[in-house]
Amino acid sequence: MFDPFFTTKPIGKDTGMGLSISYKIVMEKHHGKIWCDSTLREGSKFVIEIPVHQSEPIPS
């Protein structure tokens, strides 16, 4: 799901990079976590955790 170019849309409709980019920002830039909880016929929830205090400064 977080792989670049993964999409459920027909070929030629968007690139499927949104979650991959989001994952990189949360994980690499902010040292956080992102995951998806999904239950069949109930829905899905994306959880994003970003630390309040960074272990190292975020480069501009």
mmCIF file as Biopython writes it, N, C-alpha, C and O atoms, coordinates in Angstrom:
data_model
#
loop_
_atom_site.group_PDB
_atom_site.id
_atom_site.type_symbol
_atom_site.label_atom_id
_atom_site.label_alt_id
_atom_site.label_comp_id
_atom_site.label_asym_id
_atom_site.label_entity_id
_atom_site.label_seq_id
_atom_site.pdbx_PDB_ins_code
_atom_site.Cartn_x
_atom_site.Cartn_y
_atom_site.Cartn_z
_atom_site.occupancy
_atom_site.B_iso_or_equiv
_atom_site.auth_seq_id
_atom_site.auth_asym_id
_atom_site.pdbx_PDB_model_num
ATOM 1   N N  . MET A ? 1  ? 0.816   -1.185 0.000   1.0 0.0 1  A 1 
ATOM 2   C CA . MET A ? 1  ? 0.000   0.000  0.000   1.0 0.0 1  A 1 
ATOM 3   C C  . MET A ? 1  ? 0.864   1.255  0.000   1.0 0.0 1  A 1 
ATOM 4   O O  . MET A ? 1  ? 0.485   2.264  -0.594  1.0 0.0 1  A 1 
ATOM 5   N N  . PHE A ? 2  ? 2.020   1.207  0.658   1.0 0.0 2  A 1 
ATOM 6   C CA . PHE A ? 2  ? 2.887   2.373  0.706   1.0 0.0 2  A 1 
ATOM 7   C C  . PHE A ? 2  ? 3.930   2.356  -0.404  1.0 0.0 2  A 1 
ATOM 8   O O  . PHE A ? 2  ? 4.808   3.219  -0.434  1.0 0.0 2  A 1 
ATOM 9   N N  . ASP A ? 3  ? 3.850   1.389  -1.321  1.0 0.0 3  A 1 
ATOM 10  C CA . ASP A ? 3  ? 4.789   1.308  -2.438  1.0 0.0 3  A 1 
ATOM 11  C C  . ASP A ? 3  ? 4.474   2.378  -3.476  1.0 0.0 3  A 1 
ATOM 12  O O  . ASP A ? 3  ? 3.307   2.637  -3.768  1.0 0.0 3  A 1 
ATOM 13  N N  . PRO A ? 4  ? 5.520   3.006  -4.039  1.0 0.0 4  A 1 
ATOM 14  C CA . PRO A ? 4  ? 5.273   3.980  -5.112  1.0 0.0 4  A 1 
ATOM 15  C C  . PRO A ? 4  ? 4.557   3.307  -6.279  1.0 0.0 4  A 1 
ATOM 16  O O  . PRO A ? 4  ? 4.833   2.152  -6.604  1.0 0.0 4  A 1 
ATOM 17  N N  . PHE A ? 5  ? 3.666   4.013  -6.884  1.0 0.0 5  A 1 
ATOM 18  C CA . PHE A ? 5  ? 2.920   3.590  -8.071  1.0 0.0 5  A 1 
ATOM 19  C C  . PHE A ? 5  ? 1.837   2.555  -7.797  1.0 0.0 5  A 1 
ATOM 20  O O  . PHE A ? 5  ? 1.158   2.135  -8.735  1.0 0.0 5  A 1 
ATOM 21  N N  . PHE A ? 6  ? 1.644   2.122  -6.544  1.0 0.0 6  A 1 
ATOM 22  C CA . PHE A ? 6  ? 0.533   1.224  -6.253  1.0 0.0 6  A 1 
ATOM 23  C C  . PHE A ? 6  ? -0.759  2.005  -6.411  1.0 0.0 6  A 1 
ATOM 24  O O  . PHE A ? 6  ? -0.903  3.092  -5.850  1.0 0.0 6  A 1 
ATOM 25  N N  . THR A ? 7  ? -1.684  1.468  -7.159  1.0 0.0 7  A 1 
ATOM 26  C CA . THR A ? 7  ? -2.976  2.115  -7.346  1.0 0.0 7  A 1 
ATOM 27  C C  . THR A ? 7  ? -4.023  1.081  -7.677  1.0 0.0 7  A 1 
ATOM 28  O O  . THR A ? 7  ? -3.713  0.029  -8.235  1.0 0.0 7  A 1 
ATOM 29  N N  . THR A ? 8  ? -5.243  1.373  -7.340  1.0 0.0 8  A 1 
ATOM 30  C CA . THR A ? 8  ? -6.363  0.504  -7.707  1.0 0.0 8  A 1 
ATOM 31  C C  . THR A ? 8  ? -7.122  1.103  -8.880  1.0 0.0 8  A 1 
ATOM 32  O O  . THR A ? 8  ? -8.133  0.556  -9.319  1.0 0.0 8  A 1 
ATOM 33  N N  . LYS A ? 9  ? -6.633  2.224  -9.381  1.0 0.0 9  A 1 
ATOM 34  C CA . LYS A ? 9  ? -7.298  2.905  -10.502 1.0 0.0 9  A 1 
ATOM 35  C C  . LYS A ? 9  ? -6.826  2.326  -11.830 1.0 0.0 9  A 1 
ATOM 36  O O  . LYS A ? 9  ? -5.772  1.693  -11.894 1.0 0.0 9  A 1 
ATOM 37  N N  . PRO A ? 10 ? -7.601  2.540  -12.884 1.0 0.0 10 A 1 
ATOM 38  C CA . PRO A ? 10 ? -7.169  2.085  -14.209 1.0 0.0 10 A 1 
ATOM 39  C C  . PRO A ? 10 ? -5.850  2.752  -14.620 1.0 0.0 10 A 1 
ATOM 40  O O  . PRO A ? 10 ? -5.544  3.856  -14.169 1.0 0.0 10 A 1 
ATOM 41  N N  . ILE A ? 11 ? -5.077  2.083  -15.471 1.0 0.0 11 A 1 
ATOM 42  C CA . ILE A ? 11 ? -3.813  2.612  -15.962 1.0 0.0 11 A 1 
ATOM 43  C C  . ILE A ? 11 ? -4.053  3.973  -16.611 1.0 0.0 11 A 1 
ATOM 44  O O  . ILE A ? 11 ? -4.992  4.149  -17.387 1.0 0.0 11 A 1 
ATOM 45  N N  . GLY A ? 12 ? -3.188  4.931  -16.279 1.0 0.0 12 A 1 
ATOM 46  C CA . GLY A ? 12 ? -3.314  6.277  -16.826 1.0 0.0 12 A 1 
ATOM 47  C C  . GLY A ? 12 ? -4.077  7.236  -15.926 1.0 0.0 12 A 1 
ATOM 48  O O  . GLY A ? 12 ? -4.119  8.435  -16.201 1.0 0.0 12 A 1 
ATOM 49  N N  . LYS A ? 13 ? -4.677  6.735  -14.862 1.0 0.0 13 A 1 
ATOM 50  C CA . LYS A ? 13 ? -5.415  7.582  -13.911 1.0 0.0 13 A 1 
ATOM 51  C C  . LYS A ? 13 ? -4.568  7.766  -12.660 1.0 0.0 13 A 1 
ATOM 52  O O  . LYS A ? 13 ? -4.494  6.869  -11.820 1.0 0.0 13 A 1 
ATOM 53  N N  . ASP A ? 14 ? -3.935  8.912  -12.534 1.0 0.0 14 A 1 
ATOM 54  C CA . ASP A ? 14 ? -3.062  9.228  -11.405 1.0 0.0 14 A 1 
ATOM 55  C C  . ASP A ? 14 ? -1.841  8.304  -11.376 1.0 0.0 14 A 1 
ATOM 56  O O  . ASP A ? 14 ? -1.723  7.385  -12.187 1.0 0.0 14 A 1 
ATOM 57  N N  . THR A ? 15 ? -0.942  8.563  -10.431 1.0 0.0 15 A 1 
ATOM 58  C CA . THR A ? 15 ? 0.299   7.792  -10.364 1.0 0.0 15 A 1 
ATOM 59  C C  . THR A ? 15 ? 0.367   6.870  -9.160  1.0 0.0 15 A 1 
ATOM 60  O O  . THR A ? 15 ? 1.241   6.005  -9.112  1.0 0.0 15 A 1 
ATOM 61  N N  . GLY A ? 16 ? -0.520  7.021  -8.186  1.0 0.0 16 A 1 
ATOM 62  C CA . GLY A ? 16 ? -0.492  6.157  -7.013  1.0 0.0 16 A 1 
ATOM 63  C C  . GLY A ? 16 ? 0.683   6.447  -6.090  1.0 0.0 16 A 1 
ATOM 64  O O  . GLY A ? 16 ? 1.167   5.533  -5.421  1.0 0.0 16 A 1 
ATOM 65  N N  . MET A ? 17 ? 1.159   7.694  -6.031  1.0 0.0 17 A 1 
ATOM 66  C CA . MET A ? 17 ? 2.335   8.003  -5.215  1.0 0.0 17 A 1 
ATOM 67  C C  . MET A ? 17 ? 1.997   8.713  -3.906  1.0 0.0 17 A 1 
ATOM 68  O O  . MET A ? 17 ? 2.900   8.975  -3.111  1.0 0.0 17 A 1 
ATOM 69  N N  . GLY A ? 18 ? 0.753   9.026  -3.662  1.0 0.0 18 A 1 
ATOM 70  C CA . GLY A ? 18 ? 0.377   9.802  -2.473  1.0 0.0 18 A 1 
ATOM 71  C C  . GLY A ? 18 ? 0.781   9.170  -1.159  1.0 0.0 18 A 1 
ATOM 72  O O  . GLY A ? 18 ? 1.386   9.836  -0.319  1.0 0.0 18 A 1 
ATOM 73  N N  . LEU A ? 19 ? 0.461   7.898  -0.959  1.0 0.0 19 A 1 
ATOM 74  C CA . LEU A ? 19 ? 0.803   7.247  0.298   1.0 0.0 19 A 1 
ATOM 75  C C  . LEU A ? 19 ? 2.304   7.023  0.423   1.0 0.0 19 A 1 
ATOM 76  O O  . LEU A ? 19 ? 2.846   7.085  1.526   1.0 0.0 19 A 1 
ATOM 77  N N  . SER A ? 20 ? 2.972   6.767  -0.678  1.0 0.0 20 A 1 
ATOM 78  C CA . SER A ? 20 ? 4.423   6.578  -0.648  1.0 0.0 20 A 1 
ATOM 79  C C  . SER A ? 20 ? 5.119   7.862  -0.209  1.0 0.0 20 A 1 
ATOM 80  O O  . SER A ? 20 ? 6.035   7.825  0.613   1.0 0.0 20 A 1 
ATOM 81  N N  . ILE A ? 21 ? 4.691   8.982  -0.749  1.0 0.0 21 A 1 
ATOM 82  C CA . ILE A ? 21 ? 5.269   10.273 -0.372  1.0 0.0 21 A 1 
ATOM 83  C C  . ILE A ? 21 ? 4.956   10.583 1.093   1.0 0.0 21 A 1 
ATOM 84  O O  . ILE A ? 21 ? 5.828   11.035 1.835   1.0 0.0 21 A 1 
ATOM 85  N N  . SER A ? 22 ? 3.723   10.342 1.502   1.0 0.0 22 A 1 
ATOM 86  C CA . SER A ? 22 ? 3.332   10.572 2.894   1.0 0.0 22 A 1 
ATOM 87  C C  . SER A ? 22 ? 4.170   9.722  3.841   1.0 0.0 22 A 1 
ATOM 88  O O  . SER A ? 22 ? 4.623   10.201 4.881   1.0 0.0 22 A 1 
ATOM 89  N N  . TYR A ? 23 ? 4.372   8.468  3.479   1.0 0.0 23 A 1 
ATOM 90  C CA . TYR A ? 23 ? 5.169   7.554  4.283   1.0 0.0 23 A 1 
ATOM 91  C C  . TYR A ? 23 ? 6.596   8.078  4.452   1.0 0.0 23 A 1 
ATOM 92  O O  . TYR A ? 23 ? 7.133   8.081  5.560   1.0 0.0 23 A 1 
ATOM 93  N N  . LYS A ? 24 ? 7.203   8.518  3.355   1.0 0.0 24 A 1 
ATOM 94  C CA . LYS A ? 24 ? 8.575   9.035  3.418   1.0 0.0 24 A 1 
ATOM 95  C C  . LYS A ? 24 ? 8.660   10.271 4.314   1.0 0.0 24 A 1 
ATOM 96  O O  . LYS A ? 24 ? 9.600   10.402 5.098   1.0 0.0 24 A 1 
ATOM 97  N N  . ILE A ? 25 ? 7.694   11.168 4.205   1.0 0.0 25 A 1 
ATOM 98  C CA . ILE A ? 25 ? 7.708   12.385 5.023   1.0 0.0 25 A 1 
ATOM 99  C C  . ILE A ? 25 ? 7.586   12.033 6.502   1.0 0.0 25 A 1 
ATOM 100 O O  . ILE A ? 25 ? 8.360   12.524 7.323   1.0 0.0 25 A 1 
ATOM 101 N N  . VAL A ? 26 ? 6.628   11.195 6.839   1.0 0.0 26 A 1 
ATOM 102 C CA . VAL A ? 26 ? 6.398   10.844 8.245   1.0 0.0 26 A 1 
ATOM 103 C C  . VAL A ? 26 ? 7.581   10.054 8.815   1.0 0.0 26 A 1 
ATOM 104 O O  . VAL A ? 26 ? 8.063   10.360 9.905   1.0 0.0 26 A 1 
ATOM 105 N N  . MET A ? 27 ? 8.047   9.041  8.082   1.0 0.0 27 A 1 
ATOM 106 C CA . MET A ? 27 ? 9.099   8.154  8.586   1.0 0.0 27 A 1 
ATOM 107 C C  . MET A ? 27 ? 10.485  8.799  8.554   1.0 0.0 27 A 1 
ATOM 108 O O  . MET A ? 27 ? 11.195  8.795  9.559   1.0 0.0 27 A 1 
ATOM 109 N N  . GLU A ? 28 ? 10.866  9.346  7.411   1.0 0.0 28 A 1 
ATOM 110 C CA . GLU A ? 28 ? 12.239  9.827  7.242   1.0 0.0 28 A 1 
ATOM 111 C C  . GLU A ? 28 ? 12.452  11.247 7.757   1.0 0.0 28 A 1 
ATOM 112 O O  . GLU A ? 28 ? 13.462  11.530 8.402   1.0 0.0 28 A 1 
ATOM 113 N N  . LYS A ? 29 ? 11.521  12.125 7.481   1.0 0.0 29 A 1 
ATOM 114 C CA . LYS A ? 29 ? 11.721  13.525 7.860   1.0 0.0 29 A 1 
ATOM 115 C C  . LYS A ? 29 ? 11.374  13.779 9.325   1.0 0.0 29 A 1 
ATOM 116 O O  . LYS A ? 29 ? 12.052  14.552 10.002  1.0 0.0 29 A 1 
ATOM 117 N N  . HIS A ? 30 ? 10.315  13.124 9.814   1.0 0.0 30 A 1 
ATOM 118 C CA . HIS A ? 30 ? 9.847   13.380 11.183  1.0 0.0 30 A 1 
ATOM 119 C C  . HIS A ? 30 ? 10.111  12.229 12.150  1.0 0.0 30 A 1 
ATOM 120 O O  . HIS A ? 30 ? 9.798   12.339 13.336  1.0 0.0 30 A 1 
ATOM 121 N N  . HIS A ? 31 ? 10.683  11.127 11.663  1.0 0.0 31 A 1 
ATOM 122 C CA . HIS A ? 31 ? 10.979  9.953  12.504  1.0 0.0 31 A 1 
ATOM 123 C C  . HIS A ? 31 ? 9.726   9.455  13.228  1.0 0.0 31 A 1 
ATOM 124 O O  . HIS A ? 31 ? 9.775   9.080  14.400  1.0 0.0 31 A 1 
ATOM 125 N N  . GLY A ? 32 ? 8.617   9.461  12.512  1.0 0.0 32 A 1 
ATOM 126 C CA . GLY A ? 32 ? 7.354   9.021  13.083  1.0 0.0 32 A 1 
ATOM 127 C C  . GLY A ? 32 ? 6.959   7.651  12.577  1.0 0.0 32 A 1 
ATOM 128 O O  . GLY A ? 32 ? 7.787   6.893  12.072  1.0 0.0 32 A 1 
ATOM 129 N N  . LYS A ? 33 ? 5.682   7.345  12.719  1.0 0.0 33 A 1 
ATOM 130 C CA . LYS A ? 33 ? 5.124   6.060  12.292  1.0 0.0 33 A 1 
ATOM 131 C C  . LYS A ? 33 ? 3.823   6.318  11.541  1.0 0.0 33 A 1 
ATOM 132 O O  . LYS A ? 33 ? 3.100   7.268  11.841  1.0 0.0 33 A 1 
ATOM 133 N N  . ILE A ? 34 ? 3.533   5.469  10.568  1.0 0.0 34 A 1 
ATOM 134 C CA . ILE A ? 34 ? 2.256   5.534  9.850   1.0 0.0 34 A 1 
ATOM 135 C C  . ILE A ? 34 ? 1.832   4.115  9.522   1.0 0.0 34 A 1 
ATOM 136 O O  . ILE A ? 34 ? 2.633   3.315  9.037   1.0 0.0 34 A 1 
ATOM 137 N N  . TRP A ? 35 ? 0.569   3.805  9.788   1.0 0.0 35 A 1 
ATOM 138 C CA . TRP A ? 35 ? 0.063   2.479  9.461   1.0 0.0 35 A 1 
ATOM 139 C C  . TRP A ? 35 ? -1.436  2.554  9.219   1.0 0.0 35 A 1 
ATOM 140 O O  . TRP A ? 35 ? -2.081  3.574  9.465   1.0 0.0 35 A 1 
ATOM 141 N N  . CYS A ? 36 ? -1.963  1.455  8.734   1.0 0.0 36 A 1 
ATOM 142 C CA . CYS A ? 36 ? -3.382  1.384  8.401   1.0 0.0 36 A 1 
ATOM 143 C C  . CYS A ? 36 ? -4.017  0.235  9.168   1.0 0.0 36 A 1 
ATOM 144 O O  . CYS A ? 36 ? -3.521  -0.891 9.139   1.0 0.0 36 A 1 
ATOM 145 N N  . ASP A ? 37 ? -5.112  0.523  9.851   1.0 0.0 37 A 1 
ATOM 146 C CA . ASP A ? 37 ? -5.936  -0.510 10.479  1.0 0.0 37 A 1 
ATOM 147 C C  . ASP A ? 37 ? -7.174  -0.663 9.608   1.0 0.0 37 A 1 
ATOM 148 O O  . ASP A ? 37 ? -7.875  0.312  9.339   1.0 0.0 37 A 1 
ATOM 149 N N  . SER A ? 38 ? -7.441  -1.884 9.171   1.0 0.0 38 A 1 
ATOM 150 C CA . SER A ? 38 ? -8.569  -2.112 8.275   1.0 0.0 38 A 1 
ATOM 151 C C  . SER A ? 38 ? -9.336  -3.353 8.700   1.0 0.0 38 A 1 
ATOM 152 O O  . SER A ? 38 ? -8.747  -4.391 9.003   1.0 0.0 38 A 1 
ATOM 153 N N  . THR A ? 39 ? -10.663 -3.231 8.718   1.0 0.0 39 A 1 
ATOM 154 C CA . THR A ? 39 ? -11.528 -4.351 9.044   1.0 0.0 39 A 1 
ATOM 155 C C  . THR A ? 39 ? -12.559 -4.497 7.936   1.0 0.0 39 A 1 
ATOM 156 O O  . THR A ? 39 ? -13.269 -3.549 7.599   1.0 0.0 39 A 1 
ATOM 157 N N  . LEU A ? 40 ? -12.630 -5.694 7.377   1.0 0.0 40 A 1 
ATOM 158 C CA . LEU A ? 40 ? -13.552 -5.973 6.276   1.0 0.0 40 A 1 
ATOM 159 C C  . LEU A ? 40 ? -14.979 -5.580 6.654   1.0 0.0 40 A 1 
ATOM 160 O O  . LEU A ? 40 ? -15.468 -5.932 7.728   1.0 0.0 40 A 1 
ATOM 161 N N  . ARG A ? 41 ? -15.623 -4.862 5.779   1.0 0.0 41 A 1 
ATOM 162 C CA . ARG A ? 41 ? -17.010 -4.389 5.917   1.0 0.0 41 A 1 
ATOM 163 C C  . ARG A ? 41 ? -17.212 -3.352 7.029   1.0 0.0 41 A 1 
ATOM 164 O O  . ARG A ? 41 ? -18.344 -2.959 7.311   1.0 0.0 41 A 1 
ATOM 165 N N  . GLU A ? 42 ? -16.109 -2.908 7.663   1.0 0.0 42 A 1 
ATOM 166 C CA . GLU A ? 42 ? -16.237 -1.885 8.689   1.0 0.0 42 A 1 
ATOM 167 C C  . GLU A ? 42 ? -15.515 -0.604 8.315   1.0 0.0 42 A 1 
ATOM 168 O O  . GLU A ? 42 ? -15.927 0.485  8.714   1.0 0.0 42 A 1 
ATOM 169 N N  . GLY A ? 43 ? -14.426 -0.733 7.540   1.0 0.0 43 A 1 
ATOM 170 C CA . GLY A ? 43 ? -13.704 0.460  7.107   1.0 0.0 43 A 1 
ATOM 171 C C  . GLY A ? 43 ? -12.226 0.396  7.441   1.0 0.0 43 A 1 
ATOM 172 O O  . GLY A ? 43 ? -11.724 -0.602 7.958   1.0 0.0 43 A 1 
ATOM 173 N N  . SER A ? 44 ? -11.553 1.473  7.136   1.0 0.0 44 A 1 
ATOM 174 C CA . SER A ? 44 ? -10.118 1.572  7.340   1.0 0.0 44 A 1 
ATOM 175 C C  . SER A ? 44 ? -9.780  2.870  8.056   1.0 0.0 44 A 1 
ATOM 176 O O  . SER A ? 44 ? -10.499 3.865  7.957   1.0 0.0 44 A 1 
ATOM 177 N N  . LYS A ? 45 ? -8.670  2.835  8.779   1.0 0.0 45 A 1 
ATOM 178 C CA . LYS A ? 45 ? -8.223  4.009  9.518   1.0 0.0 45 A 1 
ATOM 179 C C  . LYS A ? 45 ? -6.715  4.104  9.352   1.0 0.0 45 A 1 
ATOM 180 O O  . LYS A ? 45 ? -5.999  3.128  9.572   1.0 0.0 45 A 1 
ATOM 181 N N  . PHE A ? 46 ? -6.230  5.286  8.960   1.0 0.0 46 A 1 
ATOM 182 C CA . PHE A ? 46 ? -4.797  5.542  8.889   1.0 0.0 46 A 1 
ATOM 183 C C  . PHE A ? 46 ? -4.382  6.225  10.177  1.0 0.0 46 A 1 
ATOM 184 O O  . PHE A ? 46 ? -5.018  7.179  10.624  1.0 0.0 46 A 1 
ATOM 185 N N  . VAL A ? 47 ? -3.307  5.724  10.766  1.0 0.0 47 A 1 
ATOM 186 C CA . VAL A ? 47 ? -2.795  6.278  12.016  1.0 0.0 47 A 1 
ATOM 187 C C  . VAL A ? 47 ? -1.422  6.872  11.734  1.0 0.0 47 A 1 
ATOM 188 O O  . VAL A ? 47 ? -0.559  6.215  11.153  1.0 0.0 47 A 1 
ATOM 189 N N  . ILE A ? 48 ? -1.228  8.120  12.151  1.0 0.0 48 A 1 
ATOM 190 C CA . ILE A ? 48 ? 0.046   8.812  11.957  1.0 0.0 48 A 1 
ATOM 191 C C  . ILE A ? 48 ? 0.523   9.294  13.324  1.0 0.0 48 A 1 
ATOM 192 O O  . ILE A ? 48 ? -0.196  10.004 14.028  1.0 0.0 48 A 1 
ATOM 193 N N  . GLU A ? 49 ? 1.739   8.902  13.689  1.0 0.0 49 A 1 
ATOM 194 C CA . GLU A ? 49 ? 2.349   9.366  14.930  1.0 0.0 49 A 1 
ATOM 195 C C  . GLU A ? 49 ? 3.606   10.154 14.584  1.0 0.0 49 A 1 
ATOM 196 O O  . GLU A ? 49 ? 4.491   9.656  13.888  1.0 0.0 49 A 1 
ATOM 197 N N  . ILE A ? 50 ? 3.675   11.376 15.071  1.0 0.0 50 A 1 
ATOM 198 C CA . ILE A ? 50 ? 4.862   12.212 14.876  1.0 0.0 50 A 1 
ATOM 199 C C  . ILE A ? 50 ? 5.323   12.643 16.265  1.0 0.0 50 A 1 
ATOM 200 O O  . ILE A ? 50 ? 4.544   13.210 17.031  1.0 0.0 50 A 1 
ATOM 201 N N  . PRO A ? 51 ? 6.596   12.373 16.595  1.0 0.0 51 A 1 
ATOM 202 C CA . PRO A ? 51 ? 7.085   12.733 17.930  1.0 0.0 51 A 1 
ATOM 203 C C  . PRO A ? 51 ? 7.007   14.235 18.185  1.0 0.0 51 A 1 
ATOM 204 O O  . PRO A ? 51 ? 7.197   15.045 17.277  1.0 0.0 51 A 1 
ATOM 205 N N  . VAL A ? 52 ? 6.728   14.585 19.424  1.0 0.0 52 A 1 
ATOM 206 C CA . VAL A ? 52 ? 6.671   15.994 19.819  1.0 0.0 52 A 1 
ATOM 207 C C  . VAL A ? 52 ? 8.077   16.584 19.793  1.0 0.0 52 A 1 
ATOM 208 O O  . VAL A ? 52 ? 8.267   17.723 19.367  1.0 0.0 52 A 1 
ATOM 209 N N  . HIS A ? 53 ? 9.055   15.817 20.247  1.0 0.0 53 A 1 
ATOM 210 C CA . HIS A ? 53 ? 10.443  16.267 20.279  1.0 0.0 53 A 1 
ATOM 211 C C  . HIS A ? 53 ? 11.245  15.426 19.307  1.0 0.0 53 A 1 
ATOM 212 O O  . HIS A ? 53 ? 11.199  14.197 19.356  1.0 0.0 53 A 1 
ATOM 213 N N  . GLN A ? 54 ? 11.979  16.084 18.425  1.0 0.0 54 A 1 
ATOM 214 C CA . GLN A ? 54 ? 12.820  15.395 17.449  1.0 0.0 54 A 1 
ATOM 215 C C  . GLN A ? 54 ? 14.175  15.070 18.082  1.0 0.0 54 A 1 
ATOM 216 O O  . GLN A ? 54 ? 14.715  15.857 18.859  1.0 0.0 54 A 1 
ATOM 217 N N  . SER A ? 55 ? 14.716  13.892 17.734  1.0 0.0 55 A 1 
ATOM 218 C CA . SER A ? 55 ? 16.023  13.499 18.270  1.0 0.0 55 A 1 
ATOM 219 C C  . SER A ? 55 ? 17.145  14.291 17.602  1.0 0.0 55 A 1 
ATOM 220 O O  . SER A ? 55 ? 18.228  14.433 18.170  1.0 0.0 55 A 1 
ATOM 221 N N  . GLU A ? 56 ? 16.895  14.803 16.412  1.0 0.0 56 A 1 
ATOM 222 C CA . GLU A ? 56 ? 17.879  15.624 15.700  1.0 0.0 56 A 1 
ATOM 223 C C  . GLU A ? 56 ? 17.129  16.708 14.938  1.0 0.0 56 A 1 
ATOM 224 O O  . GLU A ? 56 ? 15.964  16.506 14.593  1.0 0.0 56 A 1 
ATOM 225 N N  . PRO A ? 57 ? 17.744  17.833 14.667  1.0 0.0 57 A 1 
ATOM 226 C CA . PRO A ? 57 ? 17.052  18.917 13.936  1.0 0.0 57 A 1 
ATOM 227 C C  . PRO A ? 57 ? 16.623  18.453 12.542  1.0 0.0 57 A 1 
ATOM 228 O O  . PRO A ? 57 ? 17.329  17.693 11.879  1.0 0.0 57 A 1 
ATOM 229 N N  . ILE A ? 58 ? 15.463  18.923 12.119  1.0 0.0 58 A 1 
ATOM 230 C CA . ILE A ? 58 ? 14.964  18.636 10.772  1.0 0.0 58 A 1 
ATOM 231 C C  . ILE A ? 58 ? 15.613  19.615 9.810   1.0 0.0 58 A 1 
ATOM 232 O O  . ILE A ? 58 ? 15.464  20.826 9.969   1.0 0.0 58 A 1 
ATOM 233 N N  . PRO A ? 59 ? 16.341  19.102 8.800   1.0 0.0 59 A 1 
ATOM 234 C CA . PRO A ? 59 ? 16.974  20.026 7.835   1.0 0.0 59 A 1 
ATOM 235 C C  . PRO A ? 59 ? 15.931  20.779 7.030   1.0 0.0 59 A 1 
ATOM 236 O O  . PRO A ? 59 ? 14.872  20.236 6.715   1.0 0.0 59 A 1 
ATOM 237 N N  . SER A ? 60 ? 16.224  22.014 6.702   1.0 0.0 60 A 1 
ATOM 238 C CA . SER A ? 60 ? 15.271  22.826 5.937   1.0 0.0 60 A 1 
ATOM 239 C C  . SER A ? 60 ? 15.346  22.521 4.469   1.0 0.0 60 A 1 
ATOM 240 O O  . SER A ? 60 ? 14.612  23.114 3.677   1.0 0.0 60 A 1 
#
